[in-house]
Amino acid sequence: MNTTVKGLSPLRLLTLVALVFTIFCFVRESGAQTQIIPQNQLSITGVDSEQSSYYRAANSIDGSANTMWHTTWQPVATLFPHQITLQLSTSYIVTGLRYLPRQDGNKNGIITSYAVYVSPDGIGWDLPVAQGTWSGDSALKEVKFVGKQGRYVRLVAKAAANQFPYTSAAEINLLGILPPTEPPKTSATVKNLAWVDSSTNEDGFKIERRINTTGTFVRLAVVGANTTTYSDKDTLAGTTYCYRVQAFNAAGSSDFSNEMCSNGQTISSLSQALSSNLTHSPQGSATSIQSTKSSFTSAPTHGKGSNTDLTVSQQPLYVQIGVFRPHAATWHLDRNANGKFDGCAVDACPATFGLINDVPVVGDWNGSGTTQLGVFDPASQMWDLDKNGNAIWEACETDLCRGPFGTMADLPVSGYWRSGDKTATIGIYRPRTGWWILDLDGDGRLDLDSDDAHLGPFGMPTDLPIVGDWTGTGKTRIGTFTPQTGQWRLDLNGNGRFDNCTVDRCLGPFGKGTDYPVAADWTGDGTTKIGTFDPASGIWQLDSNGNGIFDGCTIDRCAGPFGTTGDLPIVGRW
């Protein structure tokens, strides 16, 4: 049996995993002047690669142009993208970055394509504040941008001079100003929200906020069950903020509450107004949040088949479904294989494996024929795999520790990369380049080309990876799903490159832009087939007949509701 895992695009990864709401703070006419932030106010908190202590990342902030940070070039070069994260001693409004390339006359590693990010806490990273290209010479480079307040700045290198996959830097400096030490007395620093919990079976509440009544709502926070208050501390004086709240559990989400806006009110009157007015609509009741019929009928058609009734087969699933909830680091597994979530007493809800913001990757790590849990940490590129299958992390002596393998922008996969393999091993897909790296020997380290597999290009930057045994030979091969078009490309001949739709296989349309791809042997005939998970409705559509087009729930298979917005799908034999 072959198991597969879906991956997340960098944009989706930020949307689904990062729950910290960052605020763009624009430099106002306050008299403060942008300046070079002293390097003694900086420290290095993260770097993807460095070649020995002589080329450590700290050299980039030591004030000397004669030393440098250089990524690993031997025994194996770490591939792009490369990143270095700087921490400020206090919060600044960061307005620019200066990059001094190496000054020894060698162009290796001089950054030519870059992106700059600013974060308040080093956990939640929004879109880049600047990105672009630099010339590949040794001259000082500088980029300025609209000021954003934070304590962490990340420089990501996407390409470099001389066409080698290296990154180097003699010096990095930041530009910025200190925010006012005392906010104006009219500034509101906290908005206290309160609402009525009309639901009895929620897993938690999602809080959304928008700026002004015409803005777009974005996720502000997720809080746990039975919580009825939240303090929004990221506010600016003179700005109107509007809020709404929604209950959720594994079966789906309630309607949003009514909207409540601050309208420049003081903190106390805002709190009082929200306490009395920001209540759940009747749709948030226990009855409606459990209603599967209402969730089913709202789901859109994903292909040419009828999807109006979403008939759910009562036949047990040959391969079971499940979800990982990144904001809580919890799992929900369809243990009884009926394709619906029946509660933790009937199904399984492990909560002792993985950490918040991990990405799930499951596989048969011990050769038992069942699927075990696993997680990939994008920040450290470390993998924790539940070797003994008890869904409890018991450290590297009992379970498996792998890595570092990959980079922070890579998407994890697992499979049986060689014919005859009895245990699954890890791999990564790099969306920006379309490259795949597969751990052939199972040691969890990025080895020389002869030991691991370097495939591609296969895939585009917006594609999501999918892997499976497309030919029934017992060997896992790669593939991609394009959310914008619902098209799938599968490496049928196994050469690790997309040749064309005649040599390889092209399927679809199957799925829509907000779906996640899944793949497994849904019917037990030995061949992997495609499927999708819709987080908005919790509905799964599985291509039972293998023709690559959704033919409706009576011909193909529909399951759910199982999962909700924010969940990441997994499939396996639990």
N, C-alpha and C positions, 0 to 999 in steps of 0.2 A: 504493500500500500504506500502510496506517495502522498506526502503532505506538502502544502504550499502556504506561503504567507504573503500577504499583500504589503506593499511599501507605501510610504507617504512622500509626496512631493515636498520640497522645502517650504512652499507656501502653505500647504495643508498642515505640515508638521507644526508650523508656528501657530496656525489657527486652532489646531486640535489640542496641542500639548501645552503651549504657553498660556497660562491663565492669569498672568499679571498684566494689568492694563497700564500702559505707559502713556505719559502725557508729553506732548510737544510743547516746549516752552520757548516762545519767540522772544528774541532780544528786544526789549522795549527802550524807549528813549529815557533812560534813567540816569544817564551820565556815565555809566560804567563802560570801560573801554576793553575791547578784546585784547588779550595778551597771550604770550607763550606761557603755558602752565609749567612751572619749574619741574624738572625731571625728578627732583627729590620728593615730589608729590605723587609719583607714579610707581607702580609695581606690576609685575607680570603675574597674572592669575591663570593663564591658560595658553597653551601653544600646541599645535598638532604634531610638530616634529622639530627636532634640533639635532645637529650632527655633533655629538659628544659635548663635553663641558667647555671645550674651546670655542664652540660656536653657539653657545646657549642664548636663549631669547633675551636674557637680562642685558646682554651686550648692546641691545638696541636702545637702551635708556641709560647708558652709563656716561654719556657726555663725551665720548671719544669716537672720532671718525675712523680710528685705526683698528677698531674691533668690529665684529659683526655677528648678527644672528644668521644662521644658515640652516635650512632644513636638511634632512638626511639624504645623502647621495650614495652611501655605501653601508652595508653590502647591497641593500636594495633601496632605490630612491622612492620616497613617499610621493604619491601622485597628487595633483591638484584636486580641489582647492586647498590652499594652506591658510591658516588663521593664527593670529596672535591677539590676545585679550589683555588690555591694560586696565588696572584699577586705580582710580584717583583716591587720594586720602580723604577727600570730602566731595560733596556733590557740586559740580560745576555746570554752567550752561556752556556746553561744548559747541564751538563754532567752526572748527577746522582741524586739519591734520597736515603735518609736514613729514615727508619721507625723504631721507638722505640715503641713496643707494650706496653700495660698497664702493670704496675709493681706491681700490688696489689695481684698477685697470682691467679687471676681469668682469665681464658682463653677466656671468652666470647668476641667475636668480633675481635680476633687477625686474621689479614688478612692472608689468605693462597693462594689466587689466585688474581693477580693484573694486572693492565695495567697503563702505565704512558704516558701522552700526553703533548706536548708543543705547545703553540700557540703564535703568535706575538701580537694578539689583543683580545684574549678571545672570539672571534666570530667564526673564521674559525679554525676547529680542523682537522688535518690530521690524518694519521694512527698512532698508538702508537709508541713511540720511544723505549719502552721496555714493555715486558709482560712475565709473568711466575708464578712460585709458590714459596712460602716461607714455612718454617716449622712452625707449630702451637705453638711454645713456645714463651717465653718472651724475647728472645735474640734480640739484635739489628740486623735489616735487612738492606742490602744495595744492590742497583742495579746501575750499571754504563752503559752508552750507548754513542754512537757517538753524539757529541755535536750538539745541535740545538738551534738557537737563538730565544729568545722570552721573553715576560713579564708575561706569564701565564702558570702555570703547573697544570695539573689535575691528581690526583691519583684516580683510579677507583678500588674498591674492588668488586670481583666477588664471593668470598667464604671466609669463616672464620672457625676458630676452633670451636669445640663443636657442629657443625651442626646447630647452631642457625643463623637466618638471621640478625645478628648484625655486626656492624663494630665499632672498637674503635682504638684510637691512643693516646699514651702519648705524643710523639713528632714526628714531621716531619721536616727534614732538606733537603735542596737542595745543590747540588754541581755544581760548574760552574766557569766561568771566565768572566770578563768584556771584551767586544769586544774592539778592538783598538779605541781610542778616535779620531784619525785622520786616515782616510783611505789613502793608498798610493796615491801619486799624479797621478799615472797612472790608478787608479781605475775609472771605469765608473759607476756612481751611478744611472743614469737614461738613459733609451732608449726611445726616443720619436718617436712614430709611427704616421703616417698619411696615409689616404687612400681616394679614391674617392667614394662618395656615388652615385652609379648608380641606386639605387632603390628609388621609390617614395612612397612606402607603407609599409616600414619596421616598426616593433615594436622596433628594436634595432639591435645591432651587437654583435656577439660572437668573442672574441679574444682568440686565442690559441697560445701556445708557446712550444718550445722544446729546450733542451740543446744539442748543436752540431747537425749536419745534419743527424745523425743516431739515434737520440733520439726519444722518443714517444711524440706526441703532447698531451698536457693537457690543460684544460680550465684555462685561466688566468683571464679573466674578462668578464663581460657583460655590455655594455653601451647602452644608449637610442637611440631613433630614431634621425636621422640627425646629429649624432656625427661623426666626421671624424678624431679625434686625440685621442691618449691615451699615457700616460707616465708610463712606467714600471720602478719602482724604486727599485725592488728587483733583482739586478744584481751583479755579482762578476767580478772583474778584470780578464782579460785573458780568459774569458769564451765566447764561441760563442752561441748566442741565435737566434733562427729562429721563425718567426711569420707568422700567416695567419689570415684572417678575414672572417666572414660569416654573411650575413644578414638573419634575420628571422622575421616572423610574425605568426599569428595563423594558416595560411594555410600551412606553412612549412618553409623550409630553402633554401637559395640559395646555389650554389656551393661555395667552399672556394676560396678566392683570390689566386693569386700566392704567393709563399713563399718568404720571404725576411729575410736574415740572417745578423747579425751585423758584423761578420768576424773581430772582433777586431777594428772596426772603431771608431772614436770619436763620441761623441753625435751629434755634428752638422752635420757631413757628413752622419751619419746614418739617421738622420731626413730628410735630403735632399734626400737621396736615397729612403727612404720609401715614401716620398711625391710624387715622380715621378713614382715609380715602383709598390707600393703595391696598386693596383687598383682592383675593382671588375671585375670578369669575366662577360661576357654577361649574364650568368645564373642568375646574381643578379638583373636583370632588373625587372621592375614591372610586365611585361608580364609573365616571367618565374616563378617568385615567387608565382604568383596566379594560375599557371597551375596545375589543379588537376590531369590531365591525366598522366603527367610525375611522379607525386608523387605516383599515384596508381600502375603503372606498375612496379615500382621498389620494391614494398613490397613483401616479401617472403611468401611462404605458411606456415600457422600455423598448419595445420592438414592435414587430408587426402583429403579434398575437394579442388576443383580447385580454384585458387586465381589469375589467370592471368589477368582477366579483371576487377575484383573488382566492379562488378555491384552494384550500390548504389540504393536501393529501394526508390521510391518517396513517399511511404506510410509514414505518420507521425509516429514518434517513440512514443510508449505508455509511456515509461520512457525516459526522455531526458538526454543528455550527457552534460558534461562541464569540464572545467579545471581550476585549480588554478595555478598561476604563482608565485612561491615563491620569485624569485629575485626582483619582482616588487610589490608583494602583490596585484595582480589584478586577477579578475575572468572573464572567458568567458563562458557564458551559452547559450545553444541552445534553445532560447526562442520559436522559431517557429517550433521546433521538426522535422526539415528536415534532421538532421544528418550532416549538413555542417555549417561552420562558414560563415555568410553572412554580417559580419561587425557589429559594435556596434550599428548602427542605427536600424538594424533589430533584431539582437539578443541582449543580455545584457552583459555589461562589467563593473560590479561594481568595484570600486577602493577605496572604503571607509570602507572596513571591513577586518581586519587582518593586520598584520605587516610582513615585510620581514622576511623570514626564518620560518614563522609559517607553520604548517601542516594542510591541510583542513580536516574537518569532518562535514558532513551535515546531516540533519535530520528534522523531523517534530517536532520542539520544542514546538509548541503551540496547537497541535491537530487540525489544520485547514485542514489537508489532502494534503497540499502542503509542499514542502521541503524548509527549510531555511538554510542559510549559517552558518558556524561555523569554528573556528580554535583552534588548540592545540599548545601551546608554549612549546616545549621540554625543554627549559632552566629552566622555572619556574614551569612547569607542570600545568599551568592555562589554562582554557578553556573559550573562549568567544563565545556565541551562540546568533544568531540574532532572538530573540524571536518574535519581531513584524514584521519580514519579509521584512523590507524596504531596506536591504542590506547596512545599515549605522550603524556604531557602536555608540550607544547612552548611553554607560556606564551601570553599573550594576543596576541602578534604573529602566531602561526601558528594556534593554536586560538581558541576563542571564550570570552570572559569576559562574564558577564552578572550583573546585580544591582548593589546589593542589590534583591532582588525577593522580597517575602513577609516573614514573621516567623518566629521560632524555633519556633512551634507549628504552622506551616503544613505541608501535605503536597504534594510536587511532582508535577506531571503534565506531559505534552507532547502536542502534536497539531497538526493542520492546522485552525486555528480559522476560517479564511475559505475559501470555495469558490475553487478554483483555486490554492491555495497549493502550492508545490513543495517547500518546506522546512518542517520542524517548528519550532515555537516553544514557549516554556515557559509555565507557568501554575501556580497554587496552589489548593488547597482548604483552607478554614479550618473544621475540624470543629466548633468551639464554636458558630459562628454559621450554618454551612451556606452560607457565601458562597464564590464562586469568582472569581478574578481571572485573566484570560487575556491574554497579551502579544500583542495582535493585530498590532501593527506590527513586532514582532520586534526591537525595540531593546534588550530586556532590562531596561527600566526601568519603574517604575510610573508611568504617565502619567495625564493627565486622562481622565475618563470617555469622552470622544469618541475617544480614541486606543486605549484598551484596553477590555476587556469586564469588567464587574462583574455577575455573575450570582448568582441565588439569591433566597431561600433554597432550597437543594436539598441535603438530607442532614441527618442527626442527628449529635450529638457522638460516638457510638460507631461511625458508619459509616466505611468506607474508600472513597476515591475510585476510580473507574474511568472511562476515557474510550474512545470508539471511534466509528467511522462506522456507526451503528446502522441507517441506511437506505440505504447504498450510494450516497450522493450525492457522496462525496469530501470531506466536511466532518466534522470531529471534534466530537462532542457529549458532554456530561457524563453521569455516572451514579454510583450508589453501590451498595455491597455491605454488608449488615448481617450481621456474623459470627454473632450470637446466633441468628438465624432462618434464615440461608442465603438470604435474599430479596435480589433485585436490582431497582433502579428505574432506568430508562433514559429520558433526555430525548429522546423520539422526535420531538417537534415543534420542538425546538431553541430554545425561548424561555427556557431557563435557569431554569425553575421546575418543580417537580413539580406537575402539575395533578391527575391521577388515573390509575388504571390503564387507563382507557379511552382517554384522550387520549395519555398516555405509555405506557410498557411496563413491566409487572411480571413478573419471572421468578422461578423457584425453587419449592421449595427446591433449591438447588444449592450445596453446600459446607457446612462446619461451622465451629464457633466458632474453631478454631485455624488455619484455612486463610487464605491470602492470595489476593485476586482477581487474575486476569490476563484480558486480552481481546485478540483479534487475529482476522484473517481466516484461520481455520484451514484452510479448504478452497479458497481462491483465487477465490471467487465475488464478491468486492468488498464483502462485508458483514462487519462485526466481530461476533464471537460470544464468549461468556463462557467462563471456565475457572477452575480453582483449582490452587494449589500447596500441598501438605501438607508442611511442613518436617520433621515427625517421621519420615515415611517416605520423603520425597523423591519422592512420586508426584504427577503432574500429571493432572488430568482435564479434558478439553477437549470442549466442547459442539459436536461436529461437525455435527449436524443442525439446530442453532439453535433448538430448541424450549424451551430454558431449563430443562430437567430432565435429570439424569444418567440415561441409559438403559443403562448398562453399557458395558464396554470393547469389545464387539463392534459396537455401534451408534455410540456416541461414541468418543472416542480417549483412551487412557491412555498416558502416557509416564513414563519414569523407571526406576529411581531416578536422580534428578538433583538434587543439593542435599541439605542437611542442616539440622538445627536451628541457627538463627542466621542463615541465608542469606535474602536478599531476592530475589524472583523478577523477571526481566526477560524480555521477548520481542522478537524482531526478525528481520530478514533479515541474518544475519551475513556 
